[in-house]
Amino acid sequence: MQLQTQTRPKVMSVSVIDDRIDAATAIQFKEKMRDLTKTAPNRVVLDLARVQFLDSSGLGAIVAVKKLLGPDRVLELAGLTPTVEKVFRLTRMDSIFTIHPSVEVAISHAASA
């Protein structure tokens, strides 16, 4: 599982480089996210633009990361592909997460906040 981070003054973006978050990669994804976000600012934006497949284990891992961040930090999502967006919509997780069309849009929201 490959992740790339970029930290700005009020937000850290984490891009998933792999095209899947599934049962085979979910635990590794969660562990890497925990390590990367230990010192993250209050907003973490997870860029899923390259992810073409997300199963229930992957969804569970993303929810677990949201919980790991605790009440003082927020996990937002960006760049959902149609298949991944459908998973969030069908499970109603789209009402739990703030979802942006792209990381750039998420970052611009941080700048104006």
C-alpha positions in Angstrom: 0.0 0.0 0.0 1.6 3.2 -1.2 0.5 6.6 0.3 1.9 10.1 -0.4 1.4 13.0 1.9 1.6 16.7 1.6 1.3 19.0 4.6 0.1 22.6 4.4 -0.5 25.0 7.3 -4.0 23.8 8.2 -4.4 20.5 6.3 -2.6 17.3 5.4 -3.5 15.6 2.2 -2.8 11.8 1.8 -3.0 10.4 -1.7 -3.6 6.7 -2.1 -1.4 5.5 -5.0 -2.8 2.0 -5.2 -5.9 1.3 -7.2 -7.6 -0.8 -4.5 -8.4 -0.7 -0.9 -9.7 -4.2 -0.1 -9.4 -7.1 2.3 -5.8 -7.7 1.2 -4.7 -4.1 1.8 -7.1 -2.7 4.5 -4.9 -3.5 7.6 -1.8 -2.1 6.0 -3.7 1.0 4.8 -5.0 1.6 8.4 -1.6 1.2 9.9 0.1 3.5 7.5 -2.6 6.1 7.9 -2.2 5.9 11.7 1.6 6.4 11.4 1.3 9.3 8.8 -1.4 11.2 10.7 0.1 11.1 14.2 1.2 14.7 14.0 -1.3 15.8 11.3 -3.1 19.2 11.6 -6.8 19.3 12.4 -7.8 18.4 8.8 -6.8 15.4 6.9 -7.9 15.0 3.3 -7.8 11.5 1.8 -7.3 11.6 -1.9 -9.0 8.5 -3.5 -8.7 9.7 -7.1 -6.7 6.6 -8.1 -8.7 4.1 -6.2 -10.9 2.1 -8.6 -12.1 -0.6 -6.1 -13.2 -0.4 -2.5 -14.8 -3.3 -0.6 -16.3 -3.5 2.9 -12.9 -4.1 4.4 -11.5 -1.0 2.7 -14.5 1.1 3.8 -14.1 -0.2 7.4 -10.4 0.8 7.3 -11.3 4.4 6.2 -13.9 4.6 9.0 -11.3 3.3 11.5 -8.9 6.0 10.4 -11.6 8.6 11.0 -12.0 7.2 14.5 -8.3 7.1 15.1 -8.1 10.8 14.4 -10.3 11.4 17.4 -12.8 14.2 18.0 -10.4 17.1 17.5 -9.3 16.2 13.9 -11.4 15.6 10.8 -11.0 13.2 7.9 -12.4 14.4 4.6 -12.4 12.6 1.3 -11.6 13.8 -2.2 -11.6 12.7 -5.8 -13.9 9.6 -5.4 -14.1 7.6 -8.6 -17.7 6.7 -9.6 -17.4 3.1 -8.2 -16.0 4.3 -4.9 -18.5 7.1 -4.7 -21.3 4.5 -5.2 -20.0 2.4 -2.2 -20.1 5.5 0.0 -23.6 6.4 -1.2 -25.1 2.9 -0.9 -23.7 2.5 2.7 -24.8 6.1 3.5 -21.3 6.9 4.5 -21.5 10.0 2.3 -23.5 11.5 5.1 -20.7 10.8 7.6 -17.8 12.2 5.6 -17.3 15.5 3.9 -16.6 14.6 0.2 -14.8 17.0 -2.1 -14.6 16.7 -5.9 -10.8 17.0 -5.7 -7.9 17.7 -3.3 -7.6 21.2 -4.8 -11.2 22.0 -3.9 -10.6 20.7 -0.3 -7.5 22.7 0.1 -9.2 25.9 -1.1 -11.9 25.3 1.5 -9.1 25.2 4.1 -7.6 28.4 2.9 -10.9 30.3 3.1 -11.8 28.8 6.5 
